[in-house]
Amino acid sequence: MTAPAWTRELLRGAALVLLAALALQLVFALRIAAMRVLDPQSTSMQRSEAWRLLVERRRIDWSQTWVDRERISANLQRAVVASEDAAFAEHAGIDWDAVETAWRKNQRAEQRGAAAARPGRPPPKLVGGSTITQQLAKNLLLSGERTLARKAQEFVLTLMLEALLSKQRILEIYLNNVEWGEGLFGAQAAARHYFRVDAARLGPEQAARLAVMLPAPKRFEKRPDSAYVAGRAATIVARMGAVQLP
């Protein structure tokens, strides 16, 4: 007994969707594998930001210079790991402890926000548990939309990055492409812009101040010497000695 025509069409459509999804993963895997020897020229996030600047300002003010990991101060590497992902050298891309901690904090924040809700009052700020590898996966190859499908793809790309690239290479690509201000990307451009030195010559406090900016670079670039940045930087400097670099 043969299946109805609509069932066969449904199965054929599902098979085509599955093949397309697998083909997309293969493309992503090949692109990541190529990054073992080729430096990425741009990221998805950077292309989106360049388009935004072009549309809004009719010009693109951009600063980015690739430098090899050996030319990025160990101070900056330690500061970024201490601030963004203390277990970077140990986890396999996902820090489940950090995810659980972030979930608990967000649950408490939402409960407090619901109890104190008032018209016009902004919702509580939620924290994330993303690792450096997850941030790289998102910025490198994905759009900025917040959907379950994009988060699932981020998870797959994170595992690919960890499987195909060394920790040293992941950190190198991250530090050369992360945003440090509007149109300002990478450690070298940030070091020159904020401190007038090369990335290789950043001291501990300078490196810590740059690390503080990463969660919200566009906000912190307006007040890079604020009391918050200074206080948070002091905390990061105190943690840097315990950081294990890959």
C-alpha positions in Angstrom: 0.0 0.0 0.0 1.6 3.2 -1.2 1.6 6.4 0.9 -0.7 9.3 -0.2 0.8 11.8 -2.5 0.8 14.6 0.1 2.8 12.3 2.5 5.4 11.6 -0.1 5.7 15.3 -0.9 6.0 16.1 2.8 8.8 13.6 3.2 10.6 14.8 0.1 10.4 18.4 1.4 11.7 17.4 4.8 14.6 15.5 3.2 15.5 18.6 1.1 15.4 20.8 4.2 17.7 18.3 6.0 20.1 18.2 3.1 20.2 22.0 2.9 20.9 22.2 6.7 23.7 19.6 6.4 25.2 21.4 3.4 25.2 24.7 5.4 27.0 23.0 8.2 29.6 21.7 5.8 30.1 25.2 4.4 30.6 26.5 7.9 33.0 23.7 8.8 35.1 24.4 5.7 35.2 28.1 6.4 36.3 27.5 10.0 38.9 24.9 8.9 40.4 27.5 6.4 40.9 29.8 9.3 43.6 27.6 10.6 45.9 29.2 8.0 43.9 32.2 6.7 43.0 35.2 8.7 39.3 36.2 8.3 39.0 39.4 6.4 35.8 40.4 8.1 33.0 39.0 10.3 29.3 39.0 9.9 28.9 41.5 12.7 31.5 43.8 11.2 29.7 43.7 7.8 26.4 44.5 9.5 28.0 47.4 11.4 29.6 48.8 8.2 26.2 48.7 6.5 24.6 50.5 9.4 27.2 53.2 9.4 26.9 53.7 5.6 23.1 53.9 5.8 23.0 56.2 8.9 26.0 58.4 8.3 26.7 58.0 4.5 30.3 57.2 5.4 32.2 54.4 7.1 34.8 55.5 9.7 36.7 52.3 10.3 39.9 51.3 12.1 41.2 47.7 12.2 44.7 46.2 11.8 45.4 42.5 12.2 48.3 41.6 14.4 49.5 38.1 15.2 48.9 36.8 18.7 52.6 37.1 19.6 52.2 40.9 19.0 49.3 41.2 21.3 50.3 41.9 24.9 50.0 39.0 27.3 48.4 41.5 29.6 45.5 42.1 27.2 45.1 38.4 26.7 45.0 37.7 30.4 42.7 40.7 31.0 40.1 39.6 28.4 40.1 36.0 29.6 39.8 37.2 33.2 36.9 39.5 32.3 35.0 37.5 29.7 35.7 33.8 30.2 37.9 32.7 33.1 37.7 29.0 32.2 38.6 29.6 28.6 41.6 27.3 28.6 39.7 24.5 30.3 36.2 24.2 28.7 35.3 22.7 25.4 33.5 25.8 24.1 30.5 25.9 26.5 31.0 26.8 30.2 28.0 25.1 31.7 28.8 26.4 35.2 28.7 29.9 33.8 25.4 29.2 32.0 23.8 27.9 35.2 25.1 30.9 37.2 23.8 33.3 34.6 20.4 31.5 34.5 20.0 31.8 38.3 21.0 35.5 38.3 18.5 36.2 35.5 15.8 34.3 37.4 16.3 36.4 40.5 16.5 39.6 38.4 13.3 38.9 36.7 11.6 38.1 40.0 12.8 41.4 41.5 11.8 43.2 38.3 8.3 41.8 38.4 7.9 42.7 42.1 9.0 46.3 41.4 7.4 46.8 38.0 6.3 50.2 37.2 4.9 51.8 34.0 7.8 53.2 32.0 10.5 51.5 34.1 13.0 49.5 32.1 13.1 45.8 32.6 16.1 44.4 34.7 19.3 43.9 32.8 20.0 40.2 32.2 23.5 38.6 32.2 24.8 36.1 29.8 27.0 33.0 30.2 28.6 33.1 26.7 32.3 32.0 26.4 34.8 33.7 24.2 34.3 30.8 21.7 30.6 31.4 21.6 31.0 35.1 21.2 33.4 34.5 18.3 30.9 32.0 16.7 28.1 34.6 16.9 30.1 37.6 15.6 32.1 35.7 13.0 29.4 33.9 11.1 25.9 34.7 12.4 23.4 37.6 12.3 22.5 39.6 15.4 18.9 38.3 15.6 17.8 36.6 18.9 16.0 33.4 17.9 16.1 29.8 19.1 17.4 28.7 15.7 20.3 31.2 15.8 21.2 30.1 19.3 21.2 26.4 18.2 23.4 27.3 15.2 25.8 29.2 17.6 26.1 26.1 19.7 27.0 24.0 16.6 29.5 26.6 15.4 31.1 26.8 18.9 31.8 23.1 18.8 33.2 23.4 15.3 35.5 26.2 16.3 36.8 24.1 19.3 37.2 21.0 17.2 38.9 22.6 14.2 41.0 25.4 15.7 43.4 25.6 18.7 42.5 27.7 21.7 45.4 30.0 20.8 44.0 30.6 17.3 40.5 31.2 18.7 41.8 33.8 21.0 43.9 35.4 18.3 40.9 35.7 15.9 38.7 37.0 18.7 41.1 39.7 19.8 41.6 40.9 16.2 37.9 41.2 15.4 36.1 42.1 18.6 34.5 45.6 18.8 36.0 48.3 21.0 34.0 51.2 19.8 32.0 52.4 16.8 34.0 51.4 13.8 36.8 50.3 16.0 37.8 46.6 15.9 40.7 44.6 17.1 43.4 44.9 19.8 45.8 47.0 17.7 43.2 49.6 16.7 41.9 49.8 20.3 45.4 50.2 21.8 46.3 53.0 19.3 43.0 54.8 19.7 42.8 54.8 23.5 46.4 54.7 24.6 48.5 55.7 21.6 50.6 52.5 21.9 50.8 49.2 19.9 48.9 46.2 21.2 52.2 44.6 22.1 53.0 47.4 24.6 49.8 47.5 26.7 50.4 47.5 30.4 48.2 45.6 32.9 46.0 48.6 33.8 45.6 49.6 30.1 44.7 46.1 29.2 42.2 45.8 32.0 40.5 49.0 31.0 40.1 47.6 27.4 38.7 44.4 28.8 36.1 46.3 30.8 34.7 47.9 27.7 34.0 44.6 25.8 30.4 44.0 27.0 29.3 47.5 25.9 32.0 49.2 23.8 29.8 51.9 22.3 28.7 53.0 25.8 32.1 52.9 27.5 33.9 54.6 24.6 32.1 57.8 25.6 33.6 57.7 29.1 36.7 55.4 29.0 38.0 57.0 32.2 34.8 56.7 34.3 34.9 55.6 37.9 33.1 52.4 36.9 35.8 51.5 34.3 38.6 52.3 36.7 37.1 50.3 39.6 36.2 47.3 37.4 39.7 47.4 35.8 41.3 47.2 39.2 39.3 44.1 39.9 40.4 42.5 36.6 44.1 43.4 37.3 43.8 41.5 40.6 42.5 38.5 38.8 45.0 38.5 35.9 47.7 36.7 37.8 45.5 33.6 38.2 44.5 33.4 34.5 45.8 30.4 32.6 46.4 31.2 29.0 46.2 28.4 26.4 
